[in-house]
Amino acid sequence: MADAPIIVYPADAQGGRRVRARGAILGRAYNVNDVLALLGDAGFDPDEISLDGPLIEWRGGGAWAWDPGEGD
């Protein structure tokens, strides 16, 4: 069901990254498991989401950048 871009924003001061899909904010993730859980709650099949695939735009660092300022 991965038919829309997913955006994961840079980490905030607490290390959380905002996750947006289909134009809606899904929540804040603190690790990749949180990202997959938020996507699952939004109707995406986490097993079909590739963390390094073209459907996820990682802003401020990739899937493993969770510290504030990392990836800048």
MOPEUR-V11676 format. One line per field, one symbol per residue. phi: phi as a letter, one per 20 degrees, with the letter a starting at -180 (. if undefined). psi: psi as a letter, one per 20 degrees, with the letter a starting at -180 (. if undefined). burial: b if it has 24 or more other ideal C-beta (glycine too) atoms within 12 Angstrom, else e. Layout:
# MOPEUR-V11676
phi->???
psi->???
burial->???
This chain:
# MOPEUR-V11676
phi->.edcfdddegfefenecfdcblmdfeqdddafffgffffffeofegfdeefdefeddeempefdedegnfnf
psi->jnjqqpporqqahijqppppqkjqphapqirhhgghgghghjiqohiipphjriipoopkrahjoippipi.
burial->eeeeebbbbbbeeeeebbbbbeeeebebbeebebbbebbeebebeeeebebeeebbebebeebebbeeeeee
